[in-house]
Amino acid sequence: QSVLTQPPSASGTPGQRVTISCSGSSSNIGSNAVNWYQQLPGTAPKLLIYSDNQRPSGVPDRFSGSKSGTSASLAISGLQSEDEADYYCAAWDDSLNGHGVFGGGTQLTVL
Amino acid sequence: EVQLLESGGGLVQRGGSLRLSCAASGFTFSSYAMSWVRQAPGKGLQWVSAISASAVTTYYADSVKGRFTISRDNSKNTLYLQMRSLRAEDTAVYYCAKGFFRVPTIDFDIWGQGTMVTVSS
């Protein structure tokens, strides 16, 4: 069971807007930055959003992140078939001398 | 080109040991914290361990504490993960990942391709 809670699946049609939630606690999301990763099948994860809402160079502005309290969200607008992937939220957790935590992952299907 | 290349994975018996390496190139290795993240077959990502840029500070997941040791050789641009007392649940693809800062965080901008570790019972 993951420290950060994500829905196991999400779906949408091309062009639609989809959001993926990530719920944590005061020791992780509530006090540290949230990052989001995209993992295409058979590949290494790729950083999609860092510091709650910042996009690395090269990531389309269709992807956006937000955070409020101990929860965070990833929004994907103008959904495209190539967005079909697994998405993970992540944050540093200050408990137990500090450690990293990931969400369980959300499998996004483009219908 | 910025790159991380893991090696050292393979098949090992339960209770055995293995050392993973991650060779870095294309960036100033000694300036950044590094981490190991693993992914069991068909499962999600799990953070394993992290080390600061200067190697002064290390962090471990509870599931590997006391069995795994992270280290780095900044003169060789290489990150290591020494794994001992391996269990079946350690079976996974192990990724090394580069952090944004000198201190460990969980924002990884560069990932390796991964190396598979299989622990047989």
Chai-1 contact restraints between the chains, C-beta under 6 A:
chainA,res_idxA,chainB,res_idxB,connection_type,confidence,min_distance_angstrom,max_distance_angstrom,comment,restraint_id
A,N35,B,D107,contact,1.0,0.0,6.0,A-B,restraint_1
A,A44,B,Y95,contact,1.0,0.0,6.0,A-B,restraint_2
A,A44,B,W111,contact,1.0,0.0,6.0,A-B,restraint_3
A,A44,B,Q113,contact,1.0,0.0,6.0,A-B,restraint_4
A,A44,B,G114,contact,1.0,0.0,6.0,A-B,restraint_5
A,P45,B,W111,contact,1.0,0.0,6.0,A-B,restraint_6
A,L47,B,D109,contact,1.0,0.0,6.0,A-B,restraint_7
A,Y50,B,D107,contact,1.0,0.0,6.0,A-B,restraint_8
A,Y88,B,L45,contact,1.0,0.0,6.0,A-B,restraint_9
A,A90,B,I106,contact,1.0,0.0,6.0,A-B,restraint_10
A,W92,B,T105,contact,1.0,0.0,6.0,A-B,restraint_11
A,W92,B,I106,contact,1.0,0.0,6.0,A-B,restraint_12
A,G98,B,Y59,contact,1.0,0.0,6.0,A-B,restraint_13
A,H99,B,Y59,contact,1.0,0.0,6.0,A-B,restraint_14
A,H99,B,A61,contact,1.0,0.0,6.0,A-B,restraint_15
A,G100,B,W47,contact,1.0,0.0,6.0,A-B,restraint_16
A,G100,B,I106,contact,1.0,0.0,6.0,A-B,restraint_17
A,F102,B,L45,contact,1.0,0.0,6.0,A-B,restraint_18
A,G104,B,G44,contact,1.0,0.0,6.0,A-B,restraint_19
A,G105,B,G44,contact,1.0,0.0,6.0,A-B,restraint_20
